[in-house]
Amino acid sequence: MNVVDVRLDFPPGADEIAGKMKFFLLNKEKKGLANYRHIFGQRWAQLLGTTFEELERKAEELPEEELELFLVKLAGKITMTPSQFKDQLDSAGVQWGLIDNVDNSKTVDLIEKMPDKLKGMAVFHPFKDADEAVFEVEQAVKVSGFAAIYANVFQWGISATDPRFYPCYAKALDLDVPVFIYTAMSYNTDLPMDVGRPLYLDKVARDFPELKIVASCGGWPWVPELIGVARRHKNVFIDTSSHRPKYLAVPGSGFEMLIQFGNTLLQDQVVFGSGNGELALPMTQIVEEMKSLPLKEDVKEKWLYKNALRLFENN
């Protein structure tokens, strides 16, 4: 079965991994990020072969420059070259995937190394001058061949209905490319919990009924609400990214309605996204867990492949 992954993460480089860990370690005063240190810091420390407590001790002992060198050395254990990344996608049967970075030029650079395997998603910057922000994503699509635009409400701390995102939606409609909108809870307690609530997509879908909208990251803990939005609007898709597939069907996980409706009434509106970097699992395992979900065989093919082809039929 062919696979399209609409939410691939960048292959981890030593500098990026070290930067992420340094951010966790040196920003203890930012109380809103405590959940990320607790949830993701320990996970990444384990991947590096140590504990977060040990890294915290190193952060207290070493000057910042030496700490960074130490982290870069540790990160070398789990870095992945573009070639290795491509091999992992091939092994998992991923025909192609969608990738993004807050720096759109980095996305261009990576795609140039793997043009047959990757399509770009341009990140929209709502706090830039509106004309400048629109021009940037337009150039990404028209010149660099990007296939989608990302409105990351979590990253910018404003909801999908904020007027600063509306030029993004209008341009995406003009370019005939989908818009992905972060739709899930944020662990950052400096932001309102509901900044990514699915309910906001209802207004966007009403204001732009012809725009292809992808609710990214599955909508948890408001999955029933997201199901309602998707039932109201045929132009709203749901991606499964950043949630381990095998837990989607576990009773009490909160995804019961996604499995039920995604197997029946919404089977044409769900697309597979891994969020492989956050899951920190091999792509083959993520894809196999998705294939093992209690879905009809033809529905599995829709989730993993056919729905994405329809979503990107003009790209």
Order of alpha helices (4+ residues) and beta strands (2+ residues): beta-alpha-alpha-alpha-alpha-alpha-beta-alpha-beta-alpha-beta-alpha-alpha-beta-alpha-beta-alpha-beta-alpha-alpha-beta-alpha-alpha-alpha-alpha
